[in-house]
Amino acid sequence: MSFSDNQSDGTRLVTLMAQWQELLRLNLVQGWLSELYERKFPRHIRHCLCVCIEELDWDSAAVDEKKASVCFCTLIFYLDKQWNQSVQLSYILPGPDFQGMRDYLLKNFKDVPLNLAVILSECLREEKRILNSASKTQGGDGPTVDQKWRELDNGVNDLKRQTLEVKKEMKSLENLYENHDYILKTWKSEVEKCIGLAQSQAAVKEECLKQANFISQTKQVVLQQIVKILKQAEQIVAALTDVELPEWKRRQQMACIGGPVDTCLDHLQMRFTAVAEVLIQVRQQLQKLHDQNKKYNCNDAYSLHQETEKSALSLLTKLLSSALVVERQPVMTNLPQRPLILKTGVRFTAAVRFLANLPEFKCLLKVKPVFDKDVEETTTENGFRHFDFNRDNSKVLDVEPPGGGLVAEFTHMSVKEKKARTKGSCQSRLGVTEELHIIKFVTVFQHAGLSCHIEASSLPMVIISSTNQIPSAWASVIWCNILSSSEPKDLSLFVDPPPLTWQQLSQVLSWQFLSVGKRELDENQLSMLRDKLMDEPDGLIHWSKFSKNECAWIWINGILDLIKRHLVDLWQNGYIMGFVSRKSTRSLLQEKPTGTFLLRFSESNKDGAITFSWVEHTNGETHVHSVEPYTKTELTVLSLPDIIYLYSLKSEENMTRNPLLYLYPDIHRDAAFGRYCSIPEKEAPKNMNGYVRRNHTCSADPTPPSPPPQETHMDTYMDTDPDTSMQDQVIQDLFYDLLSLPSSPALLMSRQDTTTHFN
């Protein structure tokens, strides 16, 4: 099997090549996918070898060592071929390091090509899943959207073409004016040289009149061309400001709460810039017409000229007033996956972009962030907290490489409460994590006689004073962004929060698991969550059910944190069934062979815990057993794969055995967990600090999990140790990504259980 042999199926090649190219086009090679390649496989190799990699059948190679070896050799052959071609062509500029890629593959996978096949199979499946999710999120109407964008781009290009024609006509008109003016000023002296003076005078006057009429007609044509341009520009400006930009803002909302959507601004910036350039050039041509009229004392078509100038100015003002956008919503640097949550006194960042990216606008605009500008709730809502920035954060919009956009990065922002509320006074109807705030970025645009105030608002944010409030704050951010899609945002949303349909909430819940664990929820998992969350007769999920009284979200958030800390690989590979009730567990396992087990999350532990249940058939009877759930603390000491390998039961004859043989439905334990296990299977369990060994005696009924722990703080997001010093916490909050203090491995281990983790 060779690389060239695989090119017979042209359709498949085009389809597969499109996978990586489509990811790049939609700006999806970032976030969790970027992290995946950082952990699994060098991204630059994936990029340079995209054609070859996507041609090969890595799914088959992942379970067949011979096929894996063939695929590996194909990659090496392809790299050798590319290297030889680059040497023969004697590139002046450095190209891809094919030799370095070859050395990497040989060093890491020459003896274990099956590992490479497993990695690439997993990466390609994840890429496909992300593309499918992005397609669903954006409506699944790709061809229609592409057609709309093509029509818009064609309209913009037509505007540019017509504007060039007007500029040519204006040049011609200028020449006509100059010729006519020259004749008017010199004809008398020239005519006096002629023998037939009277006849010559009449001829010259007639010719001047003809030229004046032609100039007037030409001017009318130019104005009509400009009017046509402005009418077409009006439609395009409306499409950009009233359709395209709001759609991008809605996609950004979905991206903020975990949606795998395209939030790249490059295409929108290109269209804004092109239309702004056209309108500025139209105003320049209108100004030339005005100057010509004044210079040559012409007042024809005055009213049409005035109306056209007003129309051009109005369109340009509308376009530029919408051109300032918040490209990156406020986010704390120590909580990158949960934007729009700010903690008082803790640094956060944001970025704005001006979409009309013309050279003359560079360093023209100074943007100032203002907290809660024009927010009515600050005066109408009792107990509403007031905040301000700790420092002046004004920035000048400048061109930022590599994209070259007009961007202002606000990297050292923080807020403080202006006036603390006194206890018992001005009781607010809103909890701290239900109170919504905004930041407005304001600037004044002044250029070529145009002056306008421009504002761009952030999405609604939640201001907290303790990290324990992060889960509840994130629930508010999710709820708000699902419901609120129009301007201005309703900052009193949680005074009387509207309910959500399951269709609205389920997709966003699935995104939370995709963001944290690189895998969305399947239909069965969503069904179990629906049954847990929806017991209302109206078929809706109410805010009080989700995040207040029963705190279903706190339970889900605890599971997300559990996955993030300890179970990412297992969740990503689909080895954790997770959301399955005890009744369903028994139903699934009772027909399976002895030793079949599944992994599910505890329904009683609010902080996140996982258990496994297995089936045994003895003396014609079926027994399904469950182990006491494992918490984050225990999984910190011993990983779940190691726990599964070391788990044992003692029989009446004092013989020990591991009852866990096949992961549901029929995956051998070694195939599922072997690569993650760090302790040999036959090694005897050791007494380890912090790990409570579990020995269970088989019984006819499933072993119930232990009662839920004593009342825990419902807003706990991260494990914290009461002994953690306040000083360390403050340092972590304020300077999380600014300080890099070297520590010995022993010191890191000693601090592992006491340091608050924010990533």
N, C-alpha and C positions, 0 to 999 in steps of 0.2 A: 504493500500500500504506500503510495507516494502522494505528495501534495498535488502534483499535476493530475494524478488519476482522479482526484476528487472533484475536478472542475467540470466534469461531464454534466452534472446536474446544475444548469445555470440558474434555474428558478430558486433552488435551495440556497445557492451562493448569495444571490441578491437578497433573499430574505434574511439570511444570517448576518451578512455584512450590515444589514440595516439595523441590527440590534444595538451594536456599539455606537454606530453613527446616530441612531435615534436617541440614545441616552445622552450623547453629547449635545445634540440639537435642542433637547428639552432641558438641558442643564441639570440632569439627574445624576451625573457622576459626582456626587457629593454626599455629605451626611453619612447615613448608615452604609451606603455602597462604597464610599471612599474608605470608611473604617474597615469594611470587610476586606478590601484589597490591602489595606495596611497590615491586617492580621494574617491574611492567607497567601497573597500572591502580589508581586510588584505590579503596580498599576501601569507603569510605563511599558512593561513587557506585554501586558494585555492590550495596550493601545497599539503598539508597533506590530504585533502579531495578530491583530483582530481578524484578518481574513483567514489565516491558517487555523487559528484556534476555533473559530466559529464553523469551519468546514468539518471538523472532526467530530466523531460521535463519542463524546466524553462520558455520556451516561452509560453506554455499554462498556466502555473502557474501565469505568469505576468498579465494575464487578467481574472483570476478566483481565487477569494479569498479562496475558499475551496481547490482547488488544491495547492495553495500557502501554506496553513496550513499543508496539507499532506506532501509536500516536506520539509517544515521546521521541522516537527516532525521526518521525515526520517533522516535528518541530525543529530538531537539531539540523536536519537536512535543509529545511527552509532557511534557518539562520545562516548556515554555511553558504547557501546560494546568495542570500542578500549581502553577506559580507564580501564575497568574491566580486559581486557586481559593483559594490561601493569602491573596492580597491581598484578595479579596472577602470572605472569612470574617473578616478582620482579627484574626488570632490575637494573643492577649495574650502568650502564651509564644512564644519563638522556636522555629520549626520547622526543617526541613531547608533548607539554603541552595541552593534550586533554581537561583537566578540564578547563584550561584558555580559550580555544576556545569555549567550551560549554557555559561558563559564558558570553563571549562576544556576542554570538548569542542570548542568552536569554535576555540579557540586552537591546540589540538594536533592536531585531526583534520579540520578543515573542508576542507583541501586534499588530505588523504590519508586518506579514509575507509576505504580498504582496510587501512591499518595498524590501525585500530580493530577491524575485522572479524577480522583475524588474531589480535590480542591476546585479544579476547573468546572467539573460537573455542578458542584454546589454554587459557584460564582455565576455560571450561565443561567442556572435556574433562578437565582436571586435577581439577576438582571431582567429576566423575562417577567418575573412577578412584579417588579417595580414598574415596568412598562405597562403591564396590564392594569395595575392599580391606578397609574396616572391616566390611562385611557378612560377607565370607569369614572374617575373623579372629574374629568373634563368633559363628561357627557357621552363619550364613546362616539362622537360625531366628527372624527378626524377629517375625513374628506370635505365635509361641509365647512368646517373651520378653516381648513387650508384654502378652500375656494374663496371664502370671505376675505382672508388675508391677501390672497392674490389679487382679488378685485380692488382691495384698498391700495395695495402697492401699485397696481396699474394706474389707479386714479392719481396717486401722488406723482408717478412718473409723467403722466399726461400734464399735470400742472407745471412741472418743471419744463417740459417741452414747450408749452404755450408761453411760459414766461420768457424763455429764450427768444421766441418769435416776437414778442412784444418789445424786447430790448433791441432787436434788429430793426423793427419798425420805428422805434424811437430814434435810432441812429439815422435812419433815412429821413425822418421828419426834421431832425436837427439840420441835416444837409439842405433840405428844402427851404427851411427858414433862412439859413445863411445865404443861399443863392438869391432868394427873393429880396432879402434885405440889401444885398450887394447891388442888385439891379436898381432898387428904389433909390439908393443913395448915389449911384453913379450914372444913371441913364441920361440925365440932362447934358452932362459934359460930353458923353459919348454921342448923343444924338446930334448935337450942334456941329459935329464933324460931317454929318451927312448932308447931301445936297437937298433932298426933299424933307425939310425939317418937319413940316406939319404932318406929312404922311408917316414919317418915322415916329413922331410922338404918339400918334394914334396906335401904331403897331405895338409900341413898347407898353403903352397903357393896357392894351388888350391882353398882351402876354402876361403882364403883372397880375391882372385880374384873374386870368386862368390859373396862374400859379397859386394865388391866394385861395381860390376855390378848391384847388387840389389839396392844398395844405389843410384847409378846413375839413375836407372829406377824409383825409388821412388821419387827422386828429380824432374824428368821430369813430373811424374804424379802430384805432388804438384803444379808445375809451370803451368801445363795445367789446373788444377782446379782453380788456381788463375786467369788465363787468362779468363776462362769461367765466373768467378765471375765478373771480370772487364767489360766484354762485356755486361753482364746483368745489371751491375751497370750503365754503360754508358746510356742505354736506360732509366733507372729509373731517373738518374740525369737529362737527357734531358726532361723527362716528368715533373719533379719537377720545373726545372728552366725555361723551355721554354713554358710550358703549365699551370701547376697548379698555379705557383706563379703569372704569368701575369693575369690569370683569377681571382685570389684573389685580385690583385691590381685593376682590373676593377670593381669588386664588391665593393671594398672600395671607388672608385670614385663615384659609384651610391649611396652608403650609405652617403657619404659626402653631396650629394645634395638631401637627403631625402628618398632614396630608402630603402624599408624594406627588406634588404638582409642580408645573413649570412656572417659576417666578422670575425668569430672566427678563430684564428690561431692554435688552439690546434692540429688538425689533421695534418696540414702542418708541424708544428714543430715536431710532432712525427716522420713523415717520413724523414724530413731533419736530425733529430738526429740519427735515425736508420741507414741511409745510410752513414752518416759521421762516425759513429762508425765502420761500416763494413770496410770502406776505410782505416781508421786509423789502424784497426787490420790487414788488408791485408798488409799495409806498414810495420807493425811490423813483420809480418811473412817473408816478403821479406828481411827485415833487418837481421832477424835470419839466413836466407839462406846465405846472404852475409857474416855474421860473421862465419858461419860454413865453407864456402868455404875458407875464410882467415885462419881459425884455422887449418883446415885439408888439406890446400894447394890443393884445387880442383878448376878447372876452367871450367869444363864442363857446357854446357848450359849458358855460360856467356852472349851471345848476347840476348837470350830470357829473361834472368833475367833483363838486363838493360832496354830493351823495356817495360817489365812489370812494372818496377819501375817508368819509365816515364809516363806510362799510368795511374797508380794509383795516382801519384802526380798531373797530369793534371786534373783528375776527381775530386779529393778532392779540388783542387784550384777553379775549376768552381763552385762546390757546395757551398763552404764557401764564395766565392765572391758574391754570390746571397743571402746569408743567413741573411744579415742585412736588415731589413725592417722597414719602418715608421709605427708603429702599430697605433698610434693616430696622425692624421695630425694636424698641428698647428692650434690652436683655442684660441680665447680670452675667458677668464673665464666668462666674462659678456655677451658673445654672443655664448652660447654653441650650438645652433641649426644652426649656420652659420659659419662653419669652413672655413679656408683658407682666411679669411679677418683679416688683422692685422692693428692696428692703431699705429702710431708712439708714442713711449713713454708709451704704455699700455701693461701690462703684458699678456703674452700668454703662453700656455703649448704645449708640444708635447712629444711623447714617441717612442722609437725605441726598437726593439727586435731582438736578434740573434737566428735564428731558430735552429741552431745546438747546442742543449742544453745539452752539456756533462759536467760532474763535473770538468774535467781538464781545461775547458774554463772559469770557474767562476773567476771573477775579472781579467781576462786576457786582456780584450779589453777596451781601453779608447776611448770614442767617442767624437768628437768635431764637433759642428755645424758650418758650414761656409755659409755665405750669398752670393747668386748668384755666386757660384763657377763655373768657366768655362762657364759662360753665355756670348755668343757672343754679345748679344744686348747691354751690358754695354759699348761696344766700337764702335759698328756699328750703333746704333740707336741714332740719335740726340735727346738731351733732356732727355735721359733715366736716371731716378733718381738712385742714389747710396745709399745703406744703409749698416749699420753694427750693430752688437750687442752692447748693452750698457755695457756688462760685459762678462767675460770668462764663458762659459756655459758647459765646458767639464765635462763628467760624465763617470764613470766606470760601465760597464755592470755587474750587480750582480743578483743573484736569488731573484725574487720577489714572496713572498707568495700572495694569496693561490695557484696560478697556477704554480708557480715554474719555470717560464721562465726567460731567461737571458734578463733583461729589464733595460733600463735607462730612467728615468722620468726627463724631463726638465720642471720644474714647474715655473721658474721665469725668463723667457726670455722676452726681449723687444728690439725693434730696433729704431735706430735714422737715420735720413738722414745725410749722410756724407758731402754733399756739396749742399747747396740750389741753385736752378736755379735762375738766374737773369731774370727779366721781359724782354721780347722781344728778348732774345738771345736763340739760339739753340732750335728753335720751334720744338716741338715733334709732330710726326704724331699720337701719342697715347694720349688719355685722361688719367687722373690720374687713373680712375677705369678700364682702358683697358690695363694698363701696368702690365705685369705678372712677378713675381719673384719666386725664389725657394730657399730652404735651403737644403744643402747637409750635411749629417752626415757622417764623415770620420773617419776611424780608420786603424790601422796596425795590421795584424794578424801575430804572430810569435810563432810557436809551433812545436817541433819535426822536426826541419830542414825545415819547410815550412814557407815562408814569403810572404805575399801579402797585397796589399792595398785594402781596402774595402770601398765602398761608398753606401749610400742609399739616394735617393732624395725625397723631399716632392713633393706633387702635386703643380702645379702653384698657386701662391697666389696673392692677390691684397693688396697693402699697401695704406691705406687712412690716411688722416690727420684730418678728421672731421666725426662725426657720421652721418651727413647728407648724406654722400657718401655711406652709407651701402647698400641701395637698388640697386644702380647702380653697386656697387662692386659685389653684390650677383648675379645680372644678368650676369656679366662677368664670375663668377665662374661656374654658370650653363652652359652657352654656351660653355665654354672651356672644361668642363668635359664630356659634351655630345659628343663633336667632337674629343677630344684628348684621344686616348686609347693606344698609343704606346710610347716607349722610343726612343730618348729623347723627351721631350715635346716641342712643338712649342711656344716659348714665344713671337713671333711676330704675333700670331694668329690674333689680332685685327687690324693689319695694313691693311689687306684685309680679313675680317672675312667671312668664308664660310657660306652659308645659311643652315637652318635646314628644314627637312621635318616635316610635322605635326605629323607623327608617332613618330619621335624622341622627339619632344618637348612636346606633349600632356601628355605622361606618366610622365615626370618630373614635369610638372605643377601640375598634379594630386597628385604627392608626396608632393608638398609644402603644399597642403591642408590636406593631411594625417598627415604630421609632425606637423602642427600647430593646426588643428582642429579634428584630430583623424578620419577623414573620407575623402576618395578620391572623386574625381569628377565623376559623372555618365556620361553616354553617351550624355544625353541631354545638360548638363552643358558644356561638352567639345565641343559639336556641336556649341553652341552659341559663345564660345571663338574662335573656328576655324573661324567662319564667321567674327569675329571682327579682327582677326589677319591676315587672309589670303585673300587678294584681289589681289595678284600678279598673272599675267597670267601663270607663270611657276609653280604655286602651291607650292611655297616654302615660308618660313618665313625668311625674311632678318633681319640682325642685326639692321640696321637703323630703320626698322619698329618696332622692338621689344623693343629696349632700348634707341634709340637716338632721332630721330625726333618727333615721335608721342607718345613715352613713354607709350606703352601699358603695359609694365612691371610695371611701377610706379603705374598705376591704379590697377593692380592685387596685387601688394605688399601692397597697402593701404587697400585692402579688407582682405588680410591675417592678417595684423596687427589689423584690426577691429575684426576679428574672435578671434584672440588670446587674445585680451583684454576683449571682452564683449560677445562673442557668441559661445564659445567652445561647451557647452552642446547642444545648439539648433542646431548647425551645425552637431555635432556628431550624433544626433538622426534623422537627415534628415528632420528637420522641415523647413529649409531654402532652398527654391528653388534656390535662389541666382542669377544665370546667366540666365536670361530670358528677352527678349526684351519687349518693351511696346506692340508691335504688337502681340507677342506670348502670353503676359499676357491677352490681351483682348480675344484672341482666346480660351485660356484655361478656362477663367472664365465665358464667356457669356452663356454657357449651364448649369452652376451650379446654385444651389438655392441661393436666396438672402442671403447675409451675408457671402458667401464663400470668403476667402481671401488667398493671398499668400505673401511670403516675398521674396524680390529681392534686389540686390545691385544696387546702383545708378551707372549709366553709365557716369555721368558727373562729379562727385566728385572724384578727383584724390587721395584724402586722405583716402577714404573709408567711405561709408555711406550706410545705409539700409533704405528701404521704404516698405510699404505694400500697396497692391491694393486689392479692394473688388468689388463685383458685387451687383447691386440692380435691381430688376425688378419692375417697377411701370407703371401702366396704359398701359400695353402691350409693354413697351419700356425697353430696357436693357441699363444700364449705368455702366461703369467700372470707378472707382475713384482711384486716387493715392494720398498718403499723401507726403508732403515735406520730403525728406530723413533726417533721424536722423544721426547725426555725432557722433564721439567718445566723444566729449565734453558733448553732451547731454546724451549719454548712460552712462557716468560716474556718472551723477546725478541720473538717473532713468533707471533701466534695461528695456530691450525690452519687456519681459513678463509683467512687470508693466505698461509700456506704452500701450500695447495692451489691458490690462484690464481697464485702465483708459480712453482710447480714447473714445470720445463722440461727437455726432453731435447735434446741436440745431435746432429743427424744427421751422416752422413759428409760432406754438402755444407755443413757448418757452419751449417745452418739450425736454429733452436730452435723447439720447439713444446711445448705443454702437453698431455700424453696423457690428462689427467683430464677427462672430458666429462660422464658420467652417473653419479650416485650410485646404487648398486644399490637397487632393481631397474631403475628407469628414470626417476629424478628428475634433471632438468637441473641441472648444477652451480650455475647462477645462482639457480635457484629454492630450492635447499637452503642455499647459503652466501652468497648475495649480500648479504643484510641484515646479516651478521656481518662482512663484509670491510671493512677500513679502508684498503686500498690498491687503487687502480684496477687492473683486470686488465691493461691494456696498459703499465703502468708497469714499466720495467726493474728487475730485482732489484738492490738495493744491497748493498754489503758492510756488514754490521751486526755490531757487537761481540757475540760470544757465539753467533752463528748460523753454522753450518757449512753452506755451500751444497752441495746434493746434486745431482749430475749423473750419470745412469745411462745406460749403453748397453744397448739391448735385447738380450736373449739368449733362447735357446730355453727355458731353464729359469728358474723364478722366482729372482729375486735373493734369496739368503738373508739374513736379518738378521744383524747383526754379533754376535759372541760376547757372552755376558753380561759385564757389567763385572766388575772384580776384586771379590773378596770384600767385601761390604758388611755393615754391622751389621744383623743380622736383625731387630732391634727398632726400626729407624728408622721414625718416623711422619712426621716433618716434615723438610724440607730445612734443614740447619744449616750454617753456615759456621764452619770452625775458628777464624777470626779474630774471631768475635763475642765481645765482652768478657763475662767472667763477671758483671760488675756489671750490664750491661744485661739479661742473662738473669734474674738475681735480681729486678730491678725488674719485668720482664715477668711473672714467676711470681707475685710477691707482690701487686702492685698493678695488675694488668692493666686492670680496669675502674674504678679509682679515680682514675687520673691521666689528664688530657687535656692534653697538651703541644702547643701550636701549632707546626707545622713548615712550612717553605717547601716548595713542590713539588720543588725541586731537592734539598733535603735528604731528602725522602721517597724520591725516585728513587735517591739514593745509598745509602740504607739498605735498599732493597727486597730485596736478595739476602742481607742479613746479619741481618735481624730474624726471629726465630722467630714464625711465625703460629700462633695457637691456635684461631682460629675456623674 
